[in-house]
């Protein structure tokens, strides 16, 4: 099941949305037909007196499902926005660190070269490792960051005037890197999907209370396709570094291109 889901999220966003909407609508119609035939139709006389209660249950299931979907969608949108903002801040910190190193002069040349190699490793390697099913930081970027740490501390010791600024910028760059991993691992808890699934399936079953003809089938398909579309949208936006709708590494890639070369 997990491998199938991982394959699904790698599809183009439009495919995920269309497949999700169509699958939800088709499942809803099939469940409505089954519950109508095997449950509601044989008990039509006995259930007729409970029409108001059935309407209440049906609308309640839909309301709970929509509430959870709205809650989850808001959360994934916020996480995506935080990850995007953090990438811009990280690019700014790397630019400022390079600027401070350039003011030191030739003694900081190796550190600036290593800083550029670190930024390249983030774009070419770490963005890929963060987009895996189990996100992780890149070992290549980690090695370059350790070497850069030694360079920055050595330069700070030899240049007291800018020591605090260099250390602060480097520490900020480290914190933002860890923040990327935190944002990459903040996916929706499975309990939410179980609850959403339970409410939606319950609403699908309650659709069988009424005869399923061409008109009611069309309404069921449209209604449940809309819910499936929202569920697919959540899947598309859930992991900030994975899939088509993901955080771009362009700010990191451009962070050190505008300044003077080392």
N, C-alpha and C positions, 0 to 999 in steps of 0.2 A: 504493500500500500504506500509506504513512504517513497520507494523508488518511483512508483507511478506518479505520485504528487510532484516529486522533484523534476520528472520529465515534463509534466504538465506546465509547471511554472517557467520553463525555459522556452515555451512557445511564444510567438509574437503576441503582443497585448490584445490585438483585435481578435485573434483566434481564441484566446482564453475567454474573452468577453462573449463571443458568439457561442462557443461550445458550452460555456457555463450557463448562459441563458437558455439555449436549446435543450440541454440535458435536464435542467430544473423543470422547464415547462413540460417536456416529455414525461418525466417521472411523475409530475403532478397529475397529468391526465391519466396515466396508467393506474396510479393509486386511486384516483377518483372513480374510475371504471370498476376496479376491483372491489372497493368498499361499497359502491352502489349495488353491485351484483350480489355480493356475498354477505353484506351486513345490513345496509339501509333498506334495500328493496324488500327482502323477506320480512322486515320488521316495520314496514311503512305505517301500518295501522296503529301499532303500539307507540311509535315515535312521533306520531302526528300531534299528540298532546304536549310534546316537549319542544315544540318549534322555537319558542322564545329562548329556552335554555340552550338549545343547540346553536342558535344565532349568537348568544352570549359567549359560549365556549369558542366558537369559530373566530369571532372578532377578537376575543381575548388572546387566543394563540397567535393570531396575526400581529396583534399589537405588541406582544412580548417579543416576537421575532423581529419586528421592525425596530423596536427599541434597542435590542442587542446589536442589530446591524448598524444602526446609527452610532451607537456607543463605540463599537469596534472601528468603524470607518473613521470617526473623528480621531481615535487614538493613532491609527496608522498614518493618517494625514499629518498629524502633529509630529510623529516620529520622523517621517520623511522630510518635513520642513526643518526639524532640528538638525538632521544629518546634513542637509544641504547648507544650512547656515554655518555649521561647524566646519565644513569643507572650505567655505570662503574665509572663515577666520584662520584656519590652518594655513591657507595660502598666504594670507596677509602676514602671519607670524614668520613664515619662512622668508618672505620678501624683506621684512624688517631685520631678521637675523643676518641675511646676506648683506644688507646695507651697513649694518654695524661692523661686520667683518671686513667689508671693503674699506672702511675708514681707518682700520689698523694698518693696512698696507701690505707689503709683500709677505710678511710673516704669516699672514692669514690666508695665503693663496691656497695651500693644501686643504684647509678647512672649507673654503668656498667650493673647491672642486668636489670635496666629499659631500657637501650639502646638496650640490646639484645631482650627484649620483644617488643620494638618498631620495630626493624628489622623483627622480626617474624610476627608482625601485618601487615607490609608492604607486606610480601610475601604471607601470608595466607588470608588476608582480603582486603587490599587496591588494590592489583593487580586485584582482582575480581571486585571491584567497579569501577575501571578505565576501565574495559572491558565491562561495560554496554552500552546500547544504548545511555543513557545520563550519560557520565562519571562523577564521583565525587570522592572526597577523603574519606577515611574511618574515621568514627567517633571513632572507637577503636584506630586507630593509632594517631588520633588527641589528644585524652585524654592522651595517653602515652607520646606524644611529649610535651604536656603542663607540665606534671609532670617532665619530663626530663629537661625542661627549668628551672623549679624552682631549681632542683638539681644542674644544671650547674652554675647558677648564685650564688647559695650559696657557691659552691666550689670555684668559681672564687673570691668571696669576701674574703674567708679564705686563698686563695693561690695566692697572687698578682703576683708571678713570672710567673704563667702560665695563668693568668686571661684573657689576651688579646687573647691568642691562643685558649682557651676553647670557648670564646664567638664567635670568628671568625669561628671556625669549626661548632659550633651549628647553627649560622646564615646561613652558607653555606648549611648545611643539610636542613634547612627550605626552602631556596631558591630553591634547587634542587627538593624538594618535590612539591613545587608549579609549578616548571617547568614540572614535570611529568603530572600534570593536564592540563597544557597548550598544551603539545604535544598530549595528549589524545583527546583534543577537536578540534584539527586542521584538520578537515575533509574537503573534497572537497565541495565547495559551490554549491548549487543545480543549480545555473544559468549555471555552466559549463556543468552539465549533460544535461540540456535542450538544450544548444547550440550544444553539441556533438550529441545528439539525432536528432536534426533538420537536421544537415548536413548529418549524416549517413542515415537517412530516405530518404532525398532528393536523395542521391547517389543510394540507393536501388530502388527508383522509376525510376531513369534514366536508370537502367539496362534493363528496359522493352523496350528500343528503338529498340533492336535487337530481332529477333526471338529466343524464348527460347526452344532450343533443348537439347539433352543429353550433348553435348559438352559445350554449353554456360551455362547450369545449373551447370555443374561441376565447371566451372571457377567462377561462382557467389558464389557457396557454399564455395569454397576454399578461395576466396578473402574476403568475409564477415566473414567467420569463423576466419580468422586472425585478423580482426578488433575486433570481439567479444572476442577473446582471450586476446587482449590488454586491453579491457574494463574490463574484469574479473580480470586481473592481478592488475589493479588499485584498484578494490574493495577489493581484497585480502590484498593489502598493505596499504590501506587508513587509517585504525585505528590501531596504534602501539600496543595497549594492548588488541586487540580483534582478535579471530580466531587463526588458526594454525600458520600463519606467523605473529607472535607477538613478542614483546620484552620479553626476558627471565628474570625472577626474580632471577636466579641463582647467579649473582654477589652479590646481597643484601643478599641472604641466606648464602653465604660463607664469607661475609665480616668480621664477628666476630668469625669465627671458628678457625682461625690460631693463634690468640693471646692467652695469658694466661687467664685462667678462673678467674672470679671475686671471 
